[in-house]
Amino acid sequence: MNLEDLTLKEKIGQMVMIGMDTNYITERIKEMITEYKIGGIILYRKNFNTYQDMLKLISDLKNLNKVNKIPLFIGIDQEGGRVNRLPPEIKNLPSANQLASTQNIDLISESAKITGQILKKSGINLNFAPVLDIKRFKSSHAIGDRCYGDNKEDVSKYGISVMKELQNQGIISVIKHFPGHGATKLDSHALLPVINTDIQTLQKEDMYPFEQAIKQGADAILVGHLLIKGLTGIYPASLSRSFITKYLRKNYKYRGLIITDDLKMKAIKLIYGADLAVEKAFKAGNDIIVFRFTNSEEKRVINKIINLAKKRKLKESQINRSVRRIINMKQKYNISDDTIIENIDLENINNQINNIRNIAIQS
């Protein structure tokens, strides 16, 4: 895996991560992997009906990518609670809020350990978790019970313990949603949230868990579609160059991966459109751009980025920095398309999950 061996098209492909809409590999996915050399795939519950289906799909994706120079990120949003992407044979772990209510950090770490073991053995290498937002809304909110607490200390303590345990199990933990959904009541899946809180308060409160996680070795951060007055300009944080490169990188001396939230969300696609959203995400300095558009849209926006780079309207030096971070992360976690996918002991795993659920319910 050497940066120097990649073409411009291959470099840009490494910066793209897409989702699947089916439970089988379509021509769209084949083309994105073999022609556009994308860096990763995100899996959802709808992509498989059973545990064996999931293993087969992951194996097929890895085998398909073996023609390429760099192995795939296989990502998932596996938080527990209502954000559960694993097949039904695997019992669901409690939500972050339910676990945090036990005030038992060992139980929280054990839950993350079980999650990490399941993902690792199944061939998944990246998890969009934990949520480091502060709970300032009802549990029915889009973030709601996905938070580890209503104060920065609990969120930091419990969230970072989850991040570290996932890392210990060989899973890249993507902390989210920087700079924090707690300062807004809107859901970026549908509307563009605007944060009016002053930057000093945000730094002391909502950004605090992320700052602590960075200090303790965060490998990847997902940036939310959140517009912060006086800081991100006219664009949300995920599309703002001043926020990504000047604020997050420099202010926090952060050297890990920066990943966008999904650009297909209505808050982004309806306001900016696929073309402008992807262009702004690249130019902002994100390392990995996440989207799930139609096949024609995906090809069009990737080709547009390639042409912008060829015309030097997108600096190749910036692309090189991002791709180098991606390669380094894949090497750090020994990611390989040759990884042996194992069957987990479902009965044993489910017994462990039941124990955690029982303790959480009784607390």
N, C-alpha and C positions, 0 to 999 in steps of 0.2 A: 504494500500500500504506500505508494509514493506520489506526492502531489505532482512532481515533474512528469510522471507517466500519463497524466490525464489531459484530455483535450478540453477546450473551453466548454463544450457541450456536456462532457462528463462531469466537470466541476459544478456547473449549474445544476445538473441533475442530482448531485449529491446533496444539494441544499433544499431539495423538494421532498415532502412527505405527504402521501395522499391516503385517503380512506377508501374502503370498498363498500359497494352497495349490494353485493350478492354473496352467496355461500359457495361460490366457485370462482376460479380465475377466468375472467372474461378477456376478450381480445384487447379491451382498454387497458387492463392491468398488465397483460403481456407486453403491449407496446410501451407502456410507461417504464417497465423494467428493462426490456431488451433494447429498445430504441432510444429512450430518453435517460436511461441509467439512473433512475431516481434513487435517493438515498434510503428511503424507508416507507413502510406501510403501517397504517394504524388499523387495528382490528376491533370490531364491535360484536355485541351479542348476536346480531342478525347475520353474522358471517358464518355461523356454524350452529347446528342443532344439537350435537352431542360432543362429548370430550374427544372421542376418536376423530370426529369431523374436524375439530380444531387442530389436532396434531397433524392430520393429513394436509390441511390447508397450509399450515406453517411450513411443513416439509416441502410441499409443492412450490411455495414461494421461494424458499431457500434454493431449491434445485434449479428453478427458473433463473435465479440471479447468478448462478455459478459461471455464466458466460462473461460476467462483468468483473472488473478488477477489484472492486471493494464490496464487502458483504453488506447485507441489508440491516437497517434498524427494523426490528419487528416490535411495534409499540402497542400499548393498550392503556385505557383509562380504568385501572382497577383500584378503586378506593375502598370498596365495601359499602354496605348500606344500599342506598338507591342507585349508586353508580357502580353497578356490578356487571362486568362484561364476560365473566366466565360461564361456561356451559352449565346447565341445570343439575348435572350429577354432582357438582361441587357445591356444597352448602355455602351460603353467603355469610361473610363476617359482618359484625356490627358496623354502623356508621362511625365516622370520626367523633361526632358529638356524643354518641352513646358510649363509645370507649372512653372518651375523656371524662365523662361523668363519673366513672369509677375511680378517677384520680390514681389509677394504678399504672405507672409507667412501664412496669415489667409486662403487664398484660397487653399494653399497646405495642410494645416492641415485639412481643411474641406473635401478635396478629400480623404485624408487618413481616416478620420472619416467615410465617406460613405462606403469606402472599408471595414473597420473593422466591420461596422454594417451588411453589406451583408454577410460577412464570418461568423460572430458570429451566426447570426440567421439561417444560412444554416448548422451549425454543424461543420464548419472548425475552427480549433483552432491554426493553425500555418501558418504564411505567410513568404515566402522567399523574403523579401523586408524590407527596401529599399536598393537600390544599392548605396554604398558610394564610388564608384570609381570616379576618376576625369576625366573629358572629355578632352582627348588629341587626338582625332581621329575624322574621319568623322561620320556623323549620321548613315551611312550605316554599320558601324563596328558592330560586335556582341554586344558590349556594347553601343556604340554610344549615341543615344538620351535617353538612360535609366539613364543617369547621371543627377545630379542636378546642374552641373556647371563645369566650366573649371578652378576653383580655390578652394583651400581647405576650405576657409571661407564659400562660398555659399553652397558647398556640405555638410559641417558640419551643418550649420544652417537649411537648408531645409530638409536634410536627417534625422536629429535627430528629427525634428518636426513630420515627418512621423512616425518614430519609436515610439515616445511617444504617438501619437494619436492611433496607432494600439494597443499599450499596454492598453491605456485607455478604449478601446472597448473590452478588454478581449482576444486579439489575441497576441500570441507570435511573436514578430518581429525578424526575422533572418537577421541581417545586412550582406551585402556581397559586394565584393568578397575579403576578406582580403588576402594579404596586399595591394591589389589594382591593377586592370587591366590597370590603366592609364599609368603605366610605360612600357607597352609593346604594340605593334601593332598586335600581333598574337592573334588568337582565340583558346582558349583551348578546344573548341568542336572538333577541327581538328588537331591542332598542340600544342606542349608543349612550351608555351612562356618562354623565358629566360629574366630575368630582370638584366641588367648590371649596373644599377644605384647604387651608393654607399649607404650603409645602413644609413648614417647620413642624406643624402638627402631624402631617402625614409621615414625616421621617421618624418622629418620636413614637408614633403609634402603628399605623398600617404597614409601614415599610420595615419596622423593627424586626419581625420574625424572619424576613428575607435577609436582612443585614446579618443577623445571627447565623442563619443557615449558610450564607456565603463565607463567613468567618470559619465555619466548621466543615467546609469542603463541598459545598453544593456544586454538582457537575453540570446541571442544566436548569434553566429558568424559563417558564412560559410567561410571556407578557400578554396581559389582558387587553381587550378592546375598551379601554377606559380613557376618556379625554379629561386631562387635568388642566384646569385654567391656569395660565401663567407658566406652564412647564412643558406641555406637549404641543403647543401651538394649535393650529386648526385641525390637526389630526389626532386620533387616539394614540396611546402609548405604543401600541403594536406597529404603527406606521410612522412613528415620529423619529427622525434621525437625531434630533437634538436630545430626545429622551434616551434612545438606545445607546448611541455612541458617546454622547457627552455626559449624560447623567448616570446611567446604569454602569457603563464600562469604567468611566473615570472616577465618579464619586465613590463607588464601592470597590474599585480596583478589581473588578470581576473579570476572570479570564475563561470561564466555562462557556457552555453553549447557551445561546439565546434563541428561543423558539417562539413563533407566533401562535396565538390561539387560532382556531380554525377560521380561515378567511371566508368560508361559505356562510358564516353566521349572518343573519339578516342585518344586524347592526353595521356590518361592513359591506356586504355585497349589494344591498339595496341603495346605500348611500354613495359608494365609490365605484361599484361595478367590479367585475373580476379583473379586468386589465389593469386599472389604476391601482387597485388594492394590492395585487401581486407586485407591480412595479414599485410602489411605495414601500412595501415590505422588504424588498431586496435593497433598495436604496437607503432604507433606514439603518441597515447594518445587522438585521437578523441573520443568524447562521442557518436556521432551518425554517422554511416557510410551509405551513400546513394548510392544505385546502382539499376540497372534494367537490369539483365542478363536473360538468359534462365532459365527455371525451374531447369534443371539438374545442371547448373553452380551455381545457388543460393544455392541449397541444398549442393553441394560439398564444396563451400567456407565456408558456415556456419558450417558444420560438421568439416571442417579442423580447424576452429578457436576453436571450442569446444575441439577438440583433443589436440591442442596446449596448451590450458588452463589446461587440465587434466594432461598433461606432464610437466606442470609448465614452458613452454617456452613462455607463456603469463601470466603475473602476475595477479592472481585473485584480489589482492589488488587494482590494477589499474582498473580492471573491476568494482569492487565494488564502487570506487570513481565516475566512469562515471554513473553507474546505480543510485547511490544516487542522483546525480545531475538531472538525468532524472525524477526520482520519485518526487523530490522536486519541479521541474518545473511544472509537471503535477498537483501537489497539489496547488502550488501558483496560477495557473490559473483555479483551480476547474474543471479540465478536467474530464469528465465522459462519459461513453458509454450510460448513461441514459439521457443525455442532450436532452431536447425537441427541435426538429427542427421545426422552424416556417417558414411560407410563408411570404416573404417580400412583401410590397406594391410596386409592380413593377412600376406602374404609377408614384407614388410619388418619388421613387428612381430615375427613369429615368428623371423626371423633374429637380431634384436636379443636376443630372449629366449634363443635357443639359445646365443648368445655368453656371456650371463650364466651360464647353466646350466653351460656347459663350464668356465668359470673357477672357479665354485663347486665343481664336482666335483673339479677338479685341486688345489684348495687343501688 
